[in-house]
Structure formats: C-alpha cells, structure tokens
C-alpha cells in the first residue's frame, strides 16, 4: 500500500497530543492519500475508529509491525473514497447514505456479476483481480453460471454482467451469452482484442439476432500512450479495432476508462472519441483506479465505502466486483445459492447501519 506520510509514537493516544499531530499531518495530504501511524498503544485502533466517525478520514487497515514486536501499523486515508470522476474532471461522489438510517432494501443488489474466468491475454498493471496470461483460469463452471442466472431471474434481479479475466477466452462463451439473454439482459466486459475468426462469428450471429447484450470495452485514453502503458504494446489499437468491429455489426458498446487523478485531462478526449464511435453518453464509464489487486496506486476502497453489487466466481461470493480480496468475500460456501448470498449482503448492511463511518457510495464497474 502506498504511504504518503508517517507518524511514529510510542506513547500517545488521542487524548495526549496525537490528535494535533494527526491534524497537522492531514493538512499536508491531498484527498485520498494515506497516512501510516505506527504505535504500540493497544487501544489506538478503537480510538481511530471514533476519530474516523468524527472526521471522515477512513481507517483502512491495522496490521502488526513486522519489524517491532508489540507495535502495530495503522493506515488512514484522508477523506472519503473517491468512487467516480465527473465528465469535466471534477471529483464526483455519489450522495452518501445516512450512516444510521439508510434504506437497506434500496441498497440490496439488483444486478448479478459473474467472474467467468481469470486468465487473460493482457496483464494490466492495475488489474483489481490480478488476471493475466499465467493466472489460474478458475473457470466458473457453465452449469453453475446457468443455475445462478436462473436464480437471478427468479429473484427479480434485472441484469447480468460476465467479466474476467477475458471471457472471450472461454470456448463456451457464445452458449453462455445465449443462455443468459434468453432470461435477462447482460453486459460482457472485454478488452475486445479477440473479436476475429472462429471467436467472432458466433458472437456476430448473436448480435444479428438482436439479443439484449452490451459489450463493455476497456479504453483508458483517446490515444495509445496511457492505455498501452498500463495494458501493453498495441493494446489501444487492437481495442479500437474491436470496438469498430462491434459497432459495424450493430452491437451496443459501452466504453470504460480507469484513470488516475494525474490523468483526468484524458476525459475530454475520451468523450470526443466516444462521440466519433457512436457510443451513447449513458454508455461511458469513467472511474478512478482502485487500490486493489495488482495496482500500486489508486483509490483505497473498503467494503463499507461502496454499495453492494453481488458478485460470484468459482471460489464463492463477494461484495463488489471491484475486488475479490478476502475482506470483500462473503462468508459462504463456494456453492451457496444466490438467496443465501443476498441474505449475507443484507446482514452486512444491517451491521454497517450502526457504523458512523459507512459510506456506501456507488463505485461504477459497469
């Protein structure tokens, strides 16, 4: 985890001078940057949770100091998690749910995310789930996908997202698209680089059938420099080729960009390119990089910062597709039903409802 400022204090708690040092340190940080506080004081983590509720600065994690016995490292984010970027480059945060009175029913998931596989033809340096060419595919079995889609339809969920990894690497993907779209609208997340030959023809036929499927393609910049720096040489050109192939076939295409704060100047160019490609305004997703998975920089986002988007992979259920890290996992068997997963989400929302520091903003993955 990147650290932008540090405090070490062997004695102080918030009542004996540390509060002033924290205040001074945060004055020197920008929103979203991280302070590391090293201390052996056993009660400090509880005090910092009270501090979080009063100030909004998020306590991200507390770990044992590997170099000093009895000491602990407390990582604190300045301010709330940034979960979206406005089109003109301003920070845009969804309106936070009231900490003690949010509507749990309104926050319950309406969409189902499925990580179909974790192998990928790219190895992006900020991939939130560390997918790549050498990753264990961890394929979500086709019969499990079909069962979950049936359960989602019966439960009244409204949309299914298939993501990875790169779902186009699955030989059964056309059959999965057909199965899902017979029941619910769906979005396929892809880098669009494999839409040719034997992989493309069955996808093209499904598009011609006018099935309710959108293709969400990752494109981080209007030109190749930034996109290729994160994703690999020629990735931008090949993604654009894939987008144009999809558009020529009549497909609905969504454009998704992940941008660090230092590159918000890319946003106008991305909108101009989307206009040129005929991508509707509502089909443009521009979001921060999350400090998860392979990312070395980005927005530190905890489960309590984001509203739930029910997600499943071959290993089980988790809170949100932004991360499959252990803290995002729901404590359920890998083969648990969608109903049990929804109940687990509700229990966590009920737990969050009593916590002053809960945000539950919308982090837009799709």
Residue pairs with C-beta under 8 A, 6 or more apart in sequence:
1 34
1 60
1 61
1 75
1 291
1 300
2 34
2 291
2 296
2 297
3 34
3 35
3 36
3 75
4 29
4 33
4 34
4 35
5 25
5 28
5 29
5 33
5 34
5 35
5 36
6 35
6 36
6 37
6 38
7 18
7 21
7 22
7 25
7 35
7 36
7 37
7 38
8 37
8 38
8 39
9 18
9 21
9 37
9 38
9 39
9 41
10 39
10 40
11 41
12 18
12 21
12 39
12 41
13 41
13 43
13 44
13 47
14 22
14 44
14 47
14 48
14 50
14 51
19 51
22 35
22 37
22 51
22 76
25 35
26 35
26 57
26 78
29 35
29 78
30 78
31 78
31 79
31 80
31 82
31 91
32 77
32 78
32 79
32 81
32 82
32 261
32 299
32 300
33 77
33 78
34 60
34 75
34 76
34 77
34 78
34 300
35 75
35 76
35 77
35 78
36 73
36 74
36 75
36 76
37 44
37 48
37 73
37 74
37 75
37 76
38 65
38 68
38 71
38 72
38 73
38 74
39 71
39 72
39 74
40 68
40 70
40 71
40 72
44 72
44 74
45 59
45 62
45 72
45 74
48 59
48 74
48 76
49 59
49 357
51 57
51 59
52 58
52 59
52 76
52 356
52 357
53 99
53 355
53 356
53 357
54 356
56 79
56 80
56 357
57 76
57 77
57 78
57 79
58 76
58 77
58 79
58 80
58 81
58 300
58 302
58 305
58 357
59 74
59 75
59 76
59 357
60 75
60 76
60 77
60 300
60 302
61 74
61 75
62 72
62 73
62 74
62 75
63 72
63 73
63 75
64 71
64 72
64 73
65 71
65 72
65 73
75 300
77 300
80 93
80 96
80 305
80 359
80 361
81 93
81 299
81 300
81 301
81 302
81 305
81 306
81 359
81 361
81 363
82 91
82 93
82 261
82 288
82 299
83 93
83 94
83 287
83 288
83 299
83 301
83 305
83 306
83 361
83 362
83 363
83 364
84 92
84 93
84 94
84 286
84 287
84 288
84 361
84 362
84 363
84 364
85 91
85 92
85 259
85 264
85 267
85 286
85 287
85 288
86 92
87 267
87 271
87 286
88 267
89 264
89 265
89 267
93 361
94 307
94 361
94 362
95 361
96 359
96 360
96 361
97 103
97 107
97 307
97 358
97 359
97 360
99 353
99 355
99 356
99 357
99 358
100 353
100 354
100 356
101 353
102 349
102 353
102 358
102 360
104 346
104 349
104 350
104 353
107 307
107 308
107 349
107 360
108 308
108 342
108 345
108 346
108 349
109 157
109 308
109 309
109 310
109 342
109 345
110 157
110 158
110 159
111 157
111 158
111 159
111 160
111 161
111 309
111 310
112 148
112 149
112 152
112 157
112 159
112 160
112 161
112 310
112 311
112 312
112 338
113 160
113 161
113 163
113 309
113 310
113 311
113 312
113 321
113 365
113 366
114 140
114 145
114 148
114 160
114 161
114 162
114 163
114 311
114 312
114 313
115 129
115 138
115 140
115 163
115 164
115 165
115 311
115 312
115 313
115 314
115 321
115 324
116 139
116 140
116 145
116 162
116 163
116 164
116 165
116 167
116 170
116 173
116 176
117 137
117 138
117 139
117 140
117 164
117 165
117 166
117 167
117 169
117 170
118 129
118 130
118 131
118 135
118 136
118 137
118 138
118 164
118 165
118 313
119 131
119 132
119 133
119 135
119 136
119 137
119 164
119 165
119 166
119 169
120 127
120 131
120 132
120 133
120 135
120 164
120 165
120 166
120 169
120 191
121 133
121 166
121 169
121 191
121 193
121 194
122 132
122 133
122 166
122 191
122 193
122 231
122 232
122 235
123 131
123 132
123 133
123 134
123 232
124 131
124 218
124 230
124 231
124 232
124 294
125 230
125 231
125 294
125 295
125 296
126 230
126 258
126 289
126 290
126 293
126 294
126 295
126 296
126 297
126 298
127 293
127 294
127 295
128 290
128 292
128 293
128 294
128 295
128 321
128 322
128 323
128 324
129 165
129 293
129 323
129 324
130 293
130 294
131 164
131 165
131 166
135 165
137 165
137 169
138 313
138 314
138 315
139 170
139 314
140 312
140 313
140 314
141 314
142 172
142 175
142 176
144 314
144 335
145 176
145 179
145 180
146 179
148 312
148 338
149 160
149 179
149 180
149 183
149 184
150 183
151 337
151 338
151 339
152 160
152 183
152 184
152 338
153 183
153 184
155 338
155 339
155 342
157 184
158 184
158 185
159 184
159 185
159 186
159 187
160 180
160 184
160 185
160 186
160 187
161 186
161 187
161 188
161 189
161 321
161 365
161 366
162 173
162 176
162 177
162 180
162 186
162 187
162 188
162 189
163 188
163 189
163 321
163 365
163 366
164 189
166 190
166 191
166 194
167 173
167 188
167 189
167 190
168 190
168 194
168 195
168 199
169 194
170 176
173 188
173 203
174 202
174 203
174 205
174 206
177 186
177 188
177 203
177 206
177 211
177 213
178 206
178 211
180 186
180 213
181 206
181 211
181 212
181 213
184 212
185 212
185 213
185 214
186 212
186 213
186 214
187 213
187 214
187 215
187 216
187 254
187 366
188 213
188 214
188 215
188 216
189 216
189 218
189 256
189 366
190 215
190 216
190 217
190 218
190 242
191 217
191 218
191 231
191 235
191 238
191 239
191 242
192 215
192 217
192 238
192 239
192 241
192 242
192 243
192 245
192 246
193 235
193 238
193 239
193 241
193 242
194 242
195 203
195 242
195 245
195 246
196 245
200 245
204 249
206 213
207 213
207 246
207 249
207 250
207 251
208 249
208 250
210 250
213 251
213 252
214 251
214 252
214 253
214 254
214 283
215 246
215 251
215 252
215 253
215 254
216 253
216 254
216 255
216 256
216 285
216 366
217 239
217 242
217 243
217 246
217 253
217 254
217 255
217 256
218 231
218 239
218 256
218 257
218 258
219 227
219 236
219 239
219 240
219 243
219 255
219 256
219 257
219 270
219 273
220 226
220 227
220 230
220 231
220 257
220 258
220 259
220 266
221 227
221 236
221 257
221 263
221 266
221 269
221 270
222 266
222 269
222 270
222 272
222 273
223 236
223 269
224 234
224 235
224 236
224 237
226 263
226 266
227 235
227 236
227 239
228 234
228 235
228 236
230 258
243 253
243 255
243 277
244 277
246 253
247 253
247 277
247 278
252 283
253 277
253 279
253 283
254 279
254 283
254 284
254 285
254 366
255 270
255 273
255 274
255 277
255 279
255 283
255 284
255 285
256 285
256 286
256 287
256 366
257 266
257 267
257 270
257 284
257 285
257 286
257 287
258 287
258 288
258 289
259 266
259 267
259 286
259 287
259 288
259 289
260 288
260 289
260 297
260 298
261 288
267 286
270 284
270 286
271 284
274 281
274 283
274 284
285 364
285 365
285 366
287 363
287 364
287 365
288 298
288 299
289 295
289 297
289 298
289 299
290 298
290 299
290 301
290 322
290 323
290 363
291 297
291 298
291 299
291 300
291 301
292 298
292 301
292 322
292 323
292 325
293 323
293 325
301 322
301 323
301 363
302 327
303 319
303 320
303 327
303 328
303 348
304 352
304 355
304 357
304 358
304 359
304 360
305 359
305 360
305 361
305 363
306 319
306 320
306 322
306 359
306 360
306 361
306 362
306 363
307 320
307 360
307 361
307 362
307 363
308 319
308 320
308 345
308 348
308 349
309 319
309 320
309 321
309 365
310 317
310 338
310 341
310 342
310 345
311 317
311 318
311 319
311 320
311 321
311 324
312 318
312 341
313 324
314 334
315 324
315 334
316 329
316 330
316 332
316 333
316 334
316 336
317 329
317 330
317 332
317 336
317 341
317 344
318 324
318 328
318 329
318 330
319 328
319 329
319 330
319 345
319 348
320 328
320 363
320 365
321 365
321 366
322 328
322 363
322 365
330 341
330 344
330 345
330 348
331 344
332 340
332 341
332 344
352 358
352 360
